[in-house]
């Protein structure tokens, strides 16, 4: 990590809140991959504890169907020895708890709209082992007033779908295009969605110490993914995670929507070393990694690029973590960012957006008010408990 990080409470403020310039994103912040009226062109899934419906009919249990339900959720089993995996007792779950969960399996490319509630459940996207190299293996999943909870695993998993970044992985760069990503999560206009998820510690392939499964996020994607809003861009998604919030194994691009991620580790994470890019082009995003013992607000093992949006990213207040943490560089080209943590990851000098870094000699507390003033001693921004006001 960057040797210039400060072991002090640090606040990073970029964009309009610094009172110096406005955002300058050239991206479309409300990519519309769904329908805004009643003529949704795709498959409609309705969640309910009493039974899942697909296009108004009881969901199939036949694994050859494009959508079917099962009770075979992937989880870290209790009572296993060291040959099973790397989990601790805290990661273990009983077969009885796992059996409560209904898995909604999506097996074919297409548009899917999901609504309703499941007290114990998971949405699993698995388009087959060959999907990674198939540009047609794309799922657009629209959340339209969903309340979904998994207590033993991630609540939404994209396990096998198209990986659009083969070329960028060969020649890593902060400038990636995920328009053709195999997994698009879309927040329907006027919707309120809540995802409560757990995680799966590393499980070995039988007879080896190689990874078979490992899900860190409440929303987990093994391929590059996009998060988009519809036309209004006001669809809401709250993610409550007992580990990481939203994780991708490759790239994550956020174009719109209203996101709140409460996590016990990193709120947003892209974890392919020296390759992954988290790109934010729009939306209103709040990341709070304060529900565990450590965690960054936004963490990329490659780059972070912010072109637009309003972002509040808070690291865990008890650990030496950052509001925004990147191994290869953080670029702020537009938008508004407020990040806080006990470390500071240096912002790339090539960034187009002005920013301010404040280091304090002692920790700041929730009741402390931080006020920014201009040269005329006029308050232009104030911060208190992650609330923002502007004059």
TORKOL-4160 file (C-alpha; in steps of 0.2 Angstrom, whole numbers, padded with zeros to 4 digits, m for minus):
391
<pt num="1" X="0000" Y="0000" Z="0000"/>
<pt num="2" X="0005" Y="0018" Z="m0002"/>
<pt num="3" X="0019" Y="0023" Z="0010"/>
<pt num="4" X="0011" Y="0041" Z="0012"/>
<pt num="5" X="m0004" Y="0035" Z="0022"/>
<pt num="6" X="m0006" Y="0044" Z="0038"/>
<pt num="7" X="m0010" Y="0035" Z="0054"/>
<pt num="8" X="m0022" Y="0049" Z="0058"/>
<pt num="9" X="m0040" Y="0051" Z="0056"/>
<pt num="10" X="m0041" Y="0057" Z="0038"/>
<pt num="11" X="m0055" Y="0065" Z="0028"/>
<pt num="12" X="m0054" Y="0066" Z="0009"/>
<pt num="13" X="m0066" Y="0079" Z="0001"/>
<pt num="14" X="m0067" Y="0081" Z="m0018"/>
<pt num="15" X="m0078" Y="0090" Z="m0030"/>
<pt num="16" X="m0092" Y="0102" Z="m0027"/>
<pt num="17" X="m0091" Y="0101" Z="m0009"/>
<pt num="18" X="m0074" Y="0108" Z="m0010"/>
<pt num="19" X="m0082" Y="0124" Z="m0017"/>
<pt num="20" X="m0070" Y="0125" Z="m0032"/>
<pt num="21" X="m0078" Y="0116" Z="m0047"/>
<pt num="22" X="m0093" Y="0105" Z="m0052"/>
<pt num="23" X="m0093" Y="0087" Z="m0058"/>
<pt num="24" X="m0087" Y="0084" Z="m0076"/>
<pt num="25" X="m0093" Y="0066" Z="m0080"/>
<pt num="26" X="m0095" Y="0062" Z="m0098"/>
<pt num="27" X="m0104" Y="0045" Z="m0094"/>
<pt num="28" X="m0122" Y="0041" Z="m0095"/>
<pt num="29" X="m0127" Y="0040" Z="m0077"/>
<pt num="30" X="m0144" Y="0031" Z="m0079"/>
<pt num="31" X="m0141" Y="0017" Z="m0091"/>
<pt num="32" X="m0158" Y="0010" Z="m0095"/>
<pt num="33" X="m0157" Y="m0009" Z="m0097"/>
<pt num="34" X="m0175" Y="m0013" Z="m0092"/>
<pt num="35" X="m0192" Y="m0006" Z="m0095"/>
<pt num="36" X="m0201" Y="0008" Z="m0086"/>
<pt num="37" X="m0218" Y="0003" Z="m0090"/>
<pt num="38" X="m0229" Y="m0013" Z="m0088"/>
<pt num="39" X="m0222" Y="m0021" Z="m0104"/>
<pt num="40" X="m0207" Y="m0028" Z="m0097"/>
<pt num="41" X="m0198" Y="m0039" Z="m0110"/>
<pt num="42" X="m0192" Y="m0053" Z="m0100"/>
<pt num="43" X="m0195" Y="m0065" Z="m0086"/>
<pt num="44" X="m0204" Y="m0059" Z="m0071"/>
<pt num="45" X="m0200" Y="m0068" Z="m0054"/>
<pt num="46" X="m0210" Y="m0065" Z="m0038"/>
<pt num="47" X="m0202" Y="m0070" Z="m0022"/>
<pt num="48" X="m0213" Y="m0076" Z="m0007"/>
<pt num="49" X="m0210" Y="m0088" Z="0008"/>
<pt num="50" X="m0225" Y="m0097" Z="0002"/>
<pt num="51" X="m0218" Y="m0100" Z="m0015"/>
<pt num="52" X="m0209" Y="m0092" Z="m0029"/>
<pt num="53" X="m0218" Y="m0088" Z="m0045"/>
<pt num="54" X="m0211" Y="m0086" Z="m0063"/>
<pt num="55" X="m0222" Y="m0077" Z="m0075"/>
<pt num="56" X="m0236" Y="m0079" Z="m0063"/>
<pt num="57" X="m0234" Y="m0098" Z="m0062"/>
<pt num="58" X="m0226" Y="m0109" Z="m0048"/>
<pt num="59" X="m0208" Y="m0110" Z="m0051"/>
<pt num="60" X="m0201" Y="m0126" Z="m0058"/>
<pt num="61" X="m0190" Y="m0138" Z="m0048"/>
<pt num="62" X="m0183" Y="m0145" Z="m0065"/>
<pt num="63" X="m0164" Y="m0140" Z="m0067"/>
<pt num="64" X="m0167" Y="m0139" Z="m0086"/>
<pt num="65" X="m0179" Y="m0124" Z="m0084"/>
<pt num="66" X="m0172" Y="m0106" Z="m0087"/>
<pt num="67" X="m0178" Y="m0102" Z="m0069"/>
<pt num="68" X="m0180" Y="m0116" Z="m0056"/>
<pt num="69" X="m0180" Y="m0117" Z="m0037"/>
<pt num="70" X="m0170" Y="m0129" Z="m0026"/>
<pt num="71" X="m0163" Y="m0130" Z="m0008"/>
<pt num="72" X="m0145" Y="m0134" Z="m0012"/>
<pt num="73" X="m0137" Y="m0117" Z="m0007"/>
<pt num="74" X="m0118" Y="m0117" Z="m0006"/>
<pt num="75" X="m0113" Y="m0114" Z="0012"/>
<pt num="76" X="m0098" Y="m0118" Z="0024"/>
<pt num="77" X="m0103" Y="m0134" Z="0033"/>
<pt num="78" X="m0101" Y="m0136" Z="0051"/>
<pt num="79" X="m0091" Y="m0150" Z="0059"/>
<pt num="80" X="m0078" Y="m0151" Z="0045"/>
<pt num="81" X="m0059" Y="m0154" Z="0047"/>
<pt num="82" X="m0045" Y="m0144" Z="0040"/>
<pt num="83" X="m0046" Y="m0153" Z="0023"/>
<pt num="84" X="m0063" Y="m0145" Z="0020"/>
<pt num="85" X="m0058" Y="m0127" Z="0019"/>
<pt num="86" X="m0051" Y="m0112" Z="0028"/>
<pt num="87" X="m0066" Y="m0107" Z="0038"/>
<pt num="88" X="m0067" Y="m0104" Z="0057"/>
<pt num="89" X="m0081" Y="m0109" Z="0068"/>
<pt num="90" X="m0089" Y="m0092" Z="0065"/>
<pt num="91" X="m0091" Y="m0096" Z="0047"/>
<pt num="92" X="m0099" Y="m0113" Z="0050"/>
<pt num="93" X="m0118" Y="m0116" Z="0047"/>
<pt num="94" X="m0129" Y="m0131" Z="0051"/>
<pt num="95" X="m0138" Y="m0141" Z="0037"/>
<pt num="96" X="m0154" Y="m0137" Z="0046"/>
<pt num="97" X="m0151" Y="m0118" Z="0044"/>
<pt num="98" X="m0145" Y="m0120" Z="0026"/>
<pt num="99" X="m0161" Y="m0131" Z="0021"/>
<pt num="100" X="m0172" Y="m0116" Z="0026"/>
<pt num="101" X="m0165" Y="m0107" Z="0010"/>
<pt num="102" X="m0174" Y="m0107" Z="m0007"/>
<pt num="103" X="m0162" Y="m0104" Z="m0021"/>
<pt num="104" X="m0169" Y="m0096" Z="m0036"/>
<pt num="105" X="m0158" Y="m0102" Z="m0051"/>
<pt num="106" X="m0156" Y="m0092" Z="m0067"/>
<pt num="107" X="m0149" Y="m0103" Z="m0080"/>
<pt num="108" X="m0151" Y="m0094" Z="m0097"/>
<pt num="109" X="m0146" Y="m0077" Z="m0103"/>
<pt num="110" X="m0160" Y="m0063" Z="m0103"/>
<pt num="111" X="m0169" Y="m0050" Z="m0094"/>
<pt num="112" X="m0176" Y="m0054" Z="m0077"/>
<pt num="113" X="m0187" Y="m0043" Z="m0066"/>
<pt num="114" X="m0188" Y="m0048" Z="m0047"/>
<pt num="115" X="m0200" Y="m0042" Z="m0034"/>
<pt num="116" X="m0206" Y="m0048" Z="m0017"/>
<pt num="117" X="m0198" Y="m0056" Z="m0002"/>
<pt num="118" X="m0189" Y="m0071" Z="0004"/>
<pt num="119" X="m0184" Y="m0073" Z="0022"/>
<pt num="120" X="m0171" Y="m0086" Z="0018"/>
<pt num="121" X="m0166" Y="m0087" Z="0000"/>
<pt num="122" X="m0153" Y="m0083" Z="m0014"/>
<pt num="123" X="m0153" Y="m0078" Z="m0032"/>
<pt num="124" X="m0140" Y="m0088" Z="m0041"/>
<pt num="125" X="m0135" Y="m0085" Z="m0059"/>
<pt num="126" X="m0126" Y="m0099" Z="m0067"/>
<pt num="127" X="m0126" Y="m0099" Z="m0086"/>
<pt num="128" X="m0114" Y="m0114" Z="m0087"/>
<pt num="129" X="m0095" Y="m0117" Z="m0086"/>
<pt num="130" X="m0093" Y="m0111" Z="m0104"/>
<pt num="131" X="m0102" Y="m0094" Z="m0101"/>
<pt num="132" X="m0086" Y="m0085" Z="m0097"/>
<pt num="133" X="m0081" Y="m0084" Z="m0115"/>
<pt num="134" X="m0098" Y="m0082" Z="m0123"/>
<pt num="135" X="m0103" Y="m0064" Z="m0126"/>
<pt num="136" X="m0122" Y="m0069" Z="m0127"/>
<pt num="137" X="m0121" Y="m0076" Z="m0109"/>
<pt num="138" X="m0128" Y="m0060" Z="m0101"/>
<pt num="139" X="m0141" Y="m0058" Z="m0087"/>
<pt num="140" X="m0149" Y="m0041" Z="m0084"/>
<pt num="141" X="m0157" Y="m0043" Z="m0066"/>
<pt num="142" X="m0169" Y="m0029" Z="m0062"/>
<pt num="143" X="m0173" Y="m0027" Z="m0043"/>
<pt num="144" X="m0191" Y="m0020" Z="m0041"/>
<pt num="145" X="m0195" Y="m0019" Z="m0023"/>
<pt num="146" X="m0185" Y="m0034" Z="m0017"/>
<pt num="147" X="m0182" Y="m0039" Z="0001"/>
<pt num="148" X="m0170" Y="m0054" Z="0001"/>
<pt num="149" X="m0161" Y="m0062" Z="0016"/>
<pt num="150" X="m0148" Y="m0076" Z="0016"/>
<pt num="151" X="m0140" Y="m0081" Z="0033"/>
<pt num="152" X="m0128" Y="m0094" Z="0026"/>
<pt num="153" X="m0121" Y="m0087" Z="0010"/>
<pt num="154" X="m0122" Y="m0072" Z="m0002"/>
<pt num="155" X="m0140" Y="m0067" Z="m0006"/>
<pt num="156" X="m0136" Y="m0064" Z="m0025"/>
<pt num="157" X="m0122" Y="m0073" Z="m0034"/>
<pt num="158" X="m0117" Y="m0072" Z="m0052"/>
<pt num="159" X="m0107" Y="m0088" Z="m0053"/>
<pt num="160" X="m0105" Y="m0091" Z="m0072"/>
<pt num="161" X="m0108" Y="m0078" Z="m0085"/>
<pt num="162" X="m0099" Y="m0068" Z="m0098"/>
<pt num="163" X="m0082" Y="m0060" Z="m0093"/>
<pt num="164" X="m0080" Y="m0045" Z="m0104"/>
<pt num="165" X="m0063" Y="m0040" Z="m0099"/>
<pt num="166" X="m0052" Y="m0054" Z="m0106"/>
<pt num="167" X="m0042" Y="m0041" Z="m0116"/>
<pt num="168" X="m0040" Y="m0028" Z="m0102"/>
<pt num="169" X="m0034" Y="m0043" Z="m0091"/>
<pt num="170" X="m0020" Y="m0046" Z="m0103"/>
<pt num="171" X="m0015" Y="m0028" Z="m0103"/>
<pt num="172" X="m0022" Y="m0020" Z="m0087"/>
<pt num="173" X="m0027" Y="m0002" Z="m0087"/>
<pt num="174" X="m0038" Y="0009" Z="m0076"/>
<pt num="175" X="m0048" Y="0013" Z="m0092"/>
<pt num="176" X="m0060" Y="m0002" Z="m0094"/>
<pt num="177" X="m0077" Y="m0003" Z="m0103"/>
<pt num="178" X="m0089" Y="m0015" Z="m0095"/>
<pt num="179" X="m0104" Y="m0011" Z="m0106"/>
<pt num="180" X="m0104" Y="m0029" Z="m0112"/>
<pt num="181" X="m0102" Y="m0037" Z="m0094"/>
<pt num="182" X="m0111" Y="m0053" Z="m0091"/>
<pt num="183" X="m0120" Y="m0047" Z="m0075"/>
<pt num="184" X="m0130" Y="m0031" Z="m0075"/>
<pt num="185" X="m0139" Y="m0026" Z="m0059"/>
<pt num="186" X="m0153" Y="m0014" Z="m0062"/>
<pt num="187" X="m0163" Y="m0004" Z="m0049"/>
<pt num="188" X="m0181" Y="m0001" Z="m0055"/>
<pt num="189" X="m0187" Y="0017" Z="m0054"/>
<pt num="190" X="m0196" Y="0021" Z="m0038"/>
<pt num="191" X="m0191" Y="0004" Z="m0030"/>
<pt num="192" X="m0184" Y="0001" Z="m0013"/>
<pt num="193" X="m0174" Y="m0015" Z="m0012"/>
<pt num="194" X="m0165" Y="m0023" Z="0003"/>
<pt num="195" X="m0152" Y="m0036" Z="0002"/>
<pt num="196" X="m0146" Y="m0045" Z="0018"/>
<pt num="197" X="m0132" Y="m0057" Z="0015"/>
<pt num="198" X="m0119" Y="m0068" Z="0023"/>
<pt num="199" X="m0103" Y="m0075" Z="0015"/>
<pt num="200" X="m0094" Y="m0092" Z="0012"/>
<pt num="201" X="m0077" Y="m0095" Z="0018"/>
<pt num="202" X="m0065" Y="m0104" Z="0006"/>
<pt num="203" X="m0070" Y="m0122" Z="0003"/>
<pt num="204" X="m0057" Y="m0133" Z="m0006"/>
<pt num="205" X="m0059" Y="m0144" Z="m0021"/>
<pt num="206" X="m0059" Y="m0161" Z="m0014"/>
<pt num="207" X="m0042" Y="m0168" Z="m0011"/>
<pt num="208" X="m0033" Y="m0152" Z="m0014"/>
<pt num="209" X="m0031" Y="m0135" Z="m0006"/>
<pt num="210" X="m0037" Y="m0126" Z="m0022"/>
<pt num="211" X="m0052" Y="m0115" Z="m0020"/>
<pt num="212" X="m0069" Y="m0122" Z="m0025"/>
<pt num="213" X="m0080" Y="m0109" Z="m0018"/>
<pt num="214" X="m0077" Y="m0093" Z="m0009"/>
<pt num="215" X="m0090" Y="m0079" Z="m0008"/>
<pt num="216" X="m0085" Y="m0064" Z="0002"/>
<pt num="217" X="m0100" Y="m0052" Z="m0002"/>
<pt num="218" X="m0118" Y="m0051" Z="0002"/>
<pt num="219" X="m0119" Y="m0048" Z="m0017"/>
<pt num="220" X="m0105" Y="m0058" Z="m0026"/>
<pt num="221" X="m0100" Y="m0058" Z="m0044"/>
<pt num="222" X="m0087" Y="m0069" Z="m0051"/>
<pt num="223" X="m0087" Y="m0059" Z="m0067"/>
<pt num="224" X="m0087" Y="m0040" Z="m0071"/>
<pt num="225" X="m0103" Y="m0032" Z="m0067"/>
<pt num="226" X="m0113" Y="m0015" Z="m0069"/>
<pt num="227" X="m0125" Y="m0007" Z="m0057"/>
<pt num="228" X="m0137" Y="0004" Z="m0066"/>
<pt num="229" X="m0153" Y="0014" Z="m0063"/>
<pt num="230" X="m0168" Y="0016" Z="m0074"/>
<pt num="231" X="m0174" Y="0033" Z="m0082"/>
<pt num="232" X="m0177" Y="0042" Z="m0065"/>
<pt num="233" X="m0161" Y="0035" Z="m0057"/>
<pt num="234" X="m0170" Y="0035" Z="m0040"/>
<pt num="235" X="m0171" Y="0016" Z="m0037"/>
<pt num="236" X="m0164" Y="0012" Z="m0020"/>
<pt num="237" X="m0153" Y="m0003" Z="m0014"/>
<pt num="238" X="m0148" Y="m0006" Z="0004"/>
<pt num="239" X="m0135" Y="m0020" Z="0007"/>
<pt num="240" X="m0132" Y="m0026" Z="0024"/>
<pt num="241" X="m0118" Y="m0038" Z="0025"/>
<pt num="242" X="m0109" Y="m0048" Z="0039"/>
<pt num="243" X="m0093" Y="m0048" Z="0029"/>
<pt num="244" X="m0091" Y="m0038" Z="0012"/>
<pt num="245" X="m0105" Y="m0028" Z="0004"/>
<pt num="246" X="m0104" Y="m0030" Z="m0015"/>
<pt num="247" X="m0089" Y="m0039" Z="m0022"/>
<pt num="248" X="m0083" Y="m0043" Z="m0039"/>
<pt num="249" X="m0069" Y="m0054" Z="m0045"/>
<pt num="250" X="m0065" Y="m0043" Z="m0059"/>
<pt num="251" X="m0072" Y="m0025" Z="m0063"/>
<pt num="252" X="m0087" Y="m0016" Z="m0055"/>
<pt num="253" X="m0095" Y="m0001" Z="m0063"/>
<pt num="254" X="m0109" Y="0010" Z="m0055"/>
<pt num="255" X="m0118" Y="0021" Z="m0067"/>
<pt num="256" X="m0134" Y="0026" Z="m0057"/>
<pt num="257" X="m0146" Y="0022" Z="m0043"/>
<pt num="258" X="m0146" Y="0026" Z="m0024"/>
<pt num="259" X="m0135" Y="0013" Z="m0015"/>
<pt num="260" X="m0132" Y="0011" Z="0004"/>
<pt num="261" X="m0120" Y="m0002" Z="0009"/>
<pt num="262" X="m0117" Y="m0007" Z="0027"/>
<pt num="263" X="m0103" Y="m0020" Z="0029"/>
<pt num="264" X="m0092" Y="m0029" Z="0042"/>
<pt num="265" X="m0078" Y="m0028" Z="0030"/>
<pt num="266" X="m0075" Y="m0018" Z="0013"/>
<pt num="267" X="m0092" Y="m0011" Z="0007"/>
<pt num="268" X="m0087" Y="m0011" Z="m0011"/>
<pt num="269" X="m0073" Y="m0023" Z="m0017"/>
<pt num="270" X="m0065" Y="m0028" Z="m0033"/>
<pt num="271" X="m0052" Y="m0041" Z="m0029"/>
<pt num="272" X="m0042" Y="m0046" Z="m0045"/>
<pt num="273" X="m0024" Y="m0041" Z="m0040"/>
<pt num="274" X="m0017" Y="m0027" Z="m0052"/>
<pt num="275" X="m0031" Y="m0029" Z="m0064"/>
<pt num="276" X="m0048" Y="m0024" Z="m0056"/>
<pt num="277" X="m0056" Y="m0007" Z="m0058"/>
<pt num="278" X="m0070" Y="0001" Z="m0048"/>
<pt num="279" X="m0078" Y="0014" Z="m0059"/>
<pt num="280" X="m0091" Y="0026" Z="m0053"/>
<pt num="281" X="m0100" Y="0036" Z="m0066"/>
<pt num="282" X="m0115" Y="0041" Z="m0057"/>
<pt num="283" X="m0128" Y="0038" Z="m0043"/>
<pt num="284" X="m0128" Y="0042" Z="m0025"/>
<pt num="285" X="m0118" Y="0030" Z="m0015"/>
<pt num="286" X="m0115" Y="0028" Z="0004"/>
<pt num="287" X="m0103" Y="0015" Z="0010"/>
<pt num="288" X="m0101" Y="0011" Z="0029"/>
<pt num="289" X="m0088" Y="m0002" Z="0033"/>
<pt num="290" X="m0090" Y="0001" Z="0052"/>
<pt num="291" X="m0100" Y="m0015" Z="0057"/>
<pt num="292" X="m0085" Y="m0026" Z="0060"/>
<pt num="293" X="m0067" Y="m0025" Z="0066"/>
<pt num="294" X="m0060" Y="m0018" Z="0049"/>
<pt num="295" X="m0064" Y="m0013" Z="0032"/>
<pt num="296" X="m0062" Y="0000" Z="0018"/>
<pt num="297" X="m0077" Y="0010" Z="0011"/>
<pt num="298" X="m0071" Y="0006" Z="m0007"/>
<pt num="299" X="m0057" Y="m0006" Z="m0010"/>
<pt num="300" X="m0050" Y="m0011" Z="m0027"/>
<pt num="301" X="m0035" Y="m0022" Z="m0029"/>
<pt num="302" X="m0032" Y="m0012" Z="m0045"/>
<pt num="303" X="m0038" Y="0005" Z="m0048"/>
<pt num="304" X="m0053" Y="0016" Z="m0043"/>
<pt num="305" X="m0059" Y="0029" Z="m0055"/>
<pt num="306" X="m0073" Y="0041" Z="m0051"/>
<pt num="307" X="m0081" Y="0051" Z="m0065"/>
<pt num="308" X="m0097" Y="0057" Z="m0057"/>
<pt num="309" X="m0110" Y="0054" Z="m0043"/>
<pt num="310" X="m0111" Y="0058" Z="m0025"/>
<pt num="311" X="m0101" Y="0046" Z="m0014"/>
<pt num="312" X="m0099" Y="0045" Z="0005"/>
<pt num="313" X="m0086" Y="0031" Z="0009"/>
<pt num="314" X="m0082" Y="0028" Z="0027"/>
<pt num="315" X="m0069" Y="0015" Z="0033"/>
<pt num="316" X="m0070" Y="0006" Z="0049"/>
<pt num="317" X="m0066" Y="0018" Z="0063"/>
<pt num="318" X="m0057" Y="0005" Z="0073"/>
<pt num="319" X="m0044" Y="m0001" Z="0060"/>
<pt num="320" X="m0031" Y="0007" Z="0049"/>
<pt num="321" X="m0041" Y="0007" Z="0034"/>
<pt num="322" X="m0046" Y="0020" Z="0021"/>
<pt num="323" X="m0062" Y="0027" Z="0014"/>
<pt num="324" X="m0056" Y="0024" Z="m0003"/>
<pt num="325" X="m0042" Y="0011" Z="m0005"/>
<pt num="326" X="m0033" Y="0006" Z="m0021"/>
<pt num="327" X="m0017" Y="m0004" Z="m0025"/>
<pt num="328" X="m0013" Y="0005" Z="m0041"/>
<pt num="329" X="m0021" Y="0022" Z="m0040"/>
<pt num="330" X="m0036" Y="0033" Z="m0037"/>
<pt num="331" X="m0042" Y="0045" Z="m0050"/>
<pt num="332" X="m0056" Y="0058" Z="m0047"/>
<pt num="333" X="m0062" Y="0066" Z="m0063"/>
<pt num="334" X="m0079" Y="0072" Z="m0058"/>
<pt num="335" X="m0093" Y="0070" Z="m0045"/>
<pt num="336" X="m0093" Y="0073" Z="m0027"/>
<pt num="337" X="m0083" Y="0062" Z="m0014"/>
<pt num="338" X="m0082" Y="0062" Z="0005"/>
<pt num="339" X="m0071" Y="0049" Z="0012"/>
<pt num="340" X="m0065" Y="0046" Z="0030"/>
<pt num="341" X="m0054" Y="0033" Z="0038"/>
<pt num="342" X="m0038" Y="0031" Z="0048"/>
<pt num="343" X="m0027" Y="0030" Z="0033"/>
<pt num="344" X="m0026" Y="0041" Z="0017"/>
<pt num="345" X="m0022" Y="0033" Z="0000"/>
<pt num="346" X="m0015" Y="0046" Z="m0011"/>
<pt num="347" X="m0025" Y="0053" Z="m0025"/>
<pt num="348" X="m0017" Y="0052" Z="m0042"/>
<pt num="349" X="m0010" Y="0069" Z="m0048"/>
<pt num="350" X="m0017" Y="0067" Z="m0065"/>
<pt num="351" X="m0035" Y="0068" Z="m0058"/>
<pt num="352" X="m0046" Y="0081" Z="m0066"/>
<pt num="353" X="m0055" Y="0085" Z="m0050"/>
<pt num="354" X="m0049" Y="0096" Z="m0036"/>
<pt num="355" X="m0049" Y="0089" Z="m0019"/>
<pt num="356" X="m0044" Y="0092" Z="m0001"/>
<pt num="357" X="m0036" Y="0080" Z="0012"/>
<pt num="358" X="m0038" Y="0084" Z="0030"/>
<pt num="359" X="m0028" Y="0075" Z="0043"/>
<pt num="360" X="m0032" Y="0077" Z="0062"/>
<pt num="361" X="m0021" Y="0074" Z="0076"/>
<pt num="362" X="m0034" Y="0065" Z="0085"/>
<pt num="363" X="m0050" Y="0055" Z="0081"/>
<pt num="364" X="m0065" Y="0064" Z="0076"/>
<pt num="365" X="m0081" Y="0058" Z="0084"/>
<pt num="366" X="m0099" Y="0057" Z="0078"/>
<pt num="367" X="m0105" Y="0073" Z="0087"/>
<pt num="368" X="m0090" Y="0083" Z="0080"/>
<pt num="369" X="m0095" Y="0095" Z="0066"/>
<pt num="370" X="m0083" Y="0099" Z="0053"/>
<pt num="371" X="m0086" Y="0115" Z="0043"/>
<pt num="372" X="m0077" Y="0121" Z="0028"/>
<pt num="373" X="m0076" Y="0140" Z="0024"/>
<pt num="374" X="m0071" Y="0150" Z="0009"/>
<pt num="375" X="m0059" Y="0165" Z="0009"/>
<pt num="376" X="m0073" Y="0176" Z="0015"/>
<pt num="377" X="m0076" Y="0166" Z="0030"/>
<pt num="378" X="m0092" Y="0159" Z="0023"/>
<pt num="379" X="m0097" Y="0141" Z="0027"/>
<pt num="380" X="m0098" Y="0131" Z="0011"/>
<pt num="381" X="m0100" Y="0114" Z="0018"/>
<pt num="382" X="m0103" Y="0105" Z="0034"/>
<pt num="383" X="m0101" Y="0087" Z="0039"/>
<pt num="384" X="m0109" Y="0078" Z="0054"/>
<pt num="385" X="m0112" Y="0059" Z="0056"/>
<pt num="386" X="m0111" Y="0057" Z="0037"/>
<pt num="387" X="m0124" Y="0070" Z="0034"/>
<pt num="388" X="m0119" Y="0084" Z="0021"/>
<pt num="389" X="m0126" Y="0101" Z="0020"/>
<pt num="390" X="m0121" Y="0115" Z="0007"/>
<pt num="391" X="m0124" Y="0133" Z="0008"/>
